[in-house]
């Protein structure tokens, strides 16, 4: 047995062998490692503890640097923990702290071993156990070992004591009740003479205070003393961090702290401490003008420092101070802007953030100009950072800082042309958003869109596709502002659009549709106007006269010969039939059409842009460009292309006679084609507005509507309905949405009454049958009013988007009269403000609750462990508890009272305070400086060694500061 | 607190990795170390990119995407190694840079002109030094002489415990033949 173990031991590879083998790489790393792991698996089971230790050592190494799972060895780690040899123990503890998790099942087995080692006489063993505990302590371990840790807190060896203090952080975290036991000793250690101990204790408090600062307010006097007395930078940094958290909670404390902090700023040579002071001032003491001034001077020094770290941190500090003291940033404007071209990416980013902080209504244009120039010459990554921050700053709070939207829109256009621009999506969003919100800007938007659309080069850049989509949509929906719709149409149909992804191509097609409708309508209108003006002249509608005047005989012939075909077509005019018969019909009538066209165009030559010829050309052009798309694989494109082609087909057929009829008889029914065009145009010219996020919620639930949670029964209802209408109910598919009566105004979707006849009627049927599941349509219209209809807004919405008020606000806030153009109305909805998450009433976590209990001494239930360990202290405290019925709130009220009194008669201030202090003294646990000196033997003992020493120094350095001011500050604080 | 300490060479190979953030490593180690490895790997890659950075730039890296919110990262470059500390807002950035300095100084004293090979070959000693400087994510000791004292004591006890046991064991082993 012993022999075999020796053999094992002799031939076992040590960690060093393993590492060397790895470096040699004879058989490749992974092969070597898997071989090593196999070996370890075998060795770890060995009964020889040397072999086992060696194996675990190797395994830990592999796990920590080569990420092998070592959970299989958990039990062997526990075995090795109980070894009496220190080197084994060390390996085992290292392995345990590296690999154990809260879920490790064998964790319950180590409690006793840990206890044994914690109470060991060998301080190194204790330290091993503490180190392990600081990383793996679970609720159970923390609970069971609290007594041992409590004992160690009073250890005479600094080496052990500091680790015991540090481990408390994890213990408190896991087992808040430990606070009741250990907190007092932890607090005592704040006044230890050993700076290492103080450092660790302050570190623990810093960590605790970051989580829940309010609980540690009562300890402010202790921290203050350290802040004033200590000369150890590490300690001071941590104390400053604590005060940075506490000061905002208690203004009097801030008042008190600000002077010492400034003192440190003036005195210190350590950059880390200096920066921490600066950070404390900018985050928590920014109300103190003099401190901020001092800090800004220091920041400026750091800004011009050669060390990029200091420069970076100074910029960070500036960006913290910016919201409250913009002057500090403006003072350093040059440095900040210069930093935009620094070699250091951190500094560049930080200065960008600062530049954005400087942006205001008056300088936004100037700053953006500078930034865009920087974007043009910087690397792609930073370029996009710049663009992103311009977009988010300008777009924030519904374009709050933008007054000149013309400028902004053209800036957006310009930004899209920056070569590295990858912010397509955001620009798309803003373009469309501005289009919907700001009515006055639409002509400019259309102009910018046109410039974008017309440039074939842009189509090659995939990042710009989203912007082009927005441009296409905008120029489609606001086509009435377009200078030249024909040119626009060319742009929308240009061959390079094949480079676009299908969903954007679909937007193009749809926009083309809108342009067609607009052109046709404009054309008809022109003609109609011409006709009606002639009517007015004649006063009596002289129908036949008009015909003879305008029309030529062929066209009436044509009309009559066409009509049977049209009747037939009208009957069968629904999407499905048409889709099938389309090609045939087209071929059939193709020749005829061209003939007709020629004749009609001759008859109707108007001087305006919309000559018959140009309209017909337009239609031809569209047909030509879109015909191939009817074989597209993308349903969106396919459908839209077909819609528009069928529509054109229809219109073309009617074109001649519609024109004729229109002119010959206004009193009579309008020709179906012009009627359709008018309808379509009306549909498209409905204004789209932004939709509030909460709009859906505001739809009132109609009486008698039972919203079944489970929509299963819908299925039975839909069982007898055909597929299309099923689709139309699902809100997800935009192409059907509009047909269902309750569609949301989604950008691309518009009513298309022509092609969707059938499904509309199906829907109507369905609605009749199952009205229950439909929202009332009248309500719907009210709920989504056209965005820019001020009156309607004021009427319908219940005070949530008071536009009148908004404009008022805008007028008031606008101080710059030098803008020639007034800021256009920007539609704002209540849903636009990102809902500020109502500060979740955080459930006070167990730890801070316990801490508060202990600090305020209102705890009455003591844990068994505590009474077991610290009978002395707990009895002492128990005695106190009885007296100690004050709660924080009460004491705060008291303080408030004092202040009130003080205001009334400042002369009695001191005496008042004194009586109060006396009254409270026996109530509150010993915390305060003066109290401590007078009161309680225990307290005196605690201080005796440290205090005397401190006192001397303190008197020497800040005699007035500390002593004289103390009475002014309620003893609760200092 | 300090969440992680890493020493990585310029080729992106980890030389020392210690994580103090409890959930961070724990969850990862529990489930086949996948997420952990991945994160570290991503990190190594980013560090590898670091080496292409100009020399005189700041020592901070935006690490929130890798280590989660409220994390900062400082690194210091020594010869072929990057010393990397990841920490949260309760530590001072410049103090962390100082702490790296303390760590390296201590190693230097420990190994007499420390080089990458020392770091590679002395796995457990590295951890011993580290544990004396940082304890459970808290800064424990900032004086390299104090650290050295403790480390020497530990090593002494280690070798002593090995020596004591080796002799009787081999003797008994010989006797049993």
Interface residues (C-beta under 8 A of the other chain):
Chain A: X2 X3 X5 X6 X15 X16 X19 X20 X23 X50 X57 X61 X63 X64 X65 X67 X68 X69 X70 X71 X85 X86 X87 X88 X90 X91 X94 X99 X101 X102 X103 X122 X124 X130 X131 X134 X135 X159 X162 X163 X166 X167 X169 X170 X196 X199 X200 X203 X204 X206 X207 X210 X233 X234 X237 X238 X241 X271 X272 X275 X276 X308 X309 X311 X312 X313 X343 X344 X345 X346 X347 X349
Chain B: X1 X14 X15 X16 X17 X18 X20 X22 X26 X27 X29 X30 X32 X33 X36 X37 X40 X54 X56 X57 X58 X59 X60 X61 X62 X89 X90 X92 X93 X94 X95 X97 X98 X120 X121 X123 X124 X127 X131 X135 X136 X137 X138 X139 X140 X141 X142 X146 X150 X153 X154 X157 X158 X159 X160 X161 X162 X164 X165 X169 X170 X172 X173 X176 X177
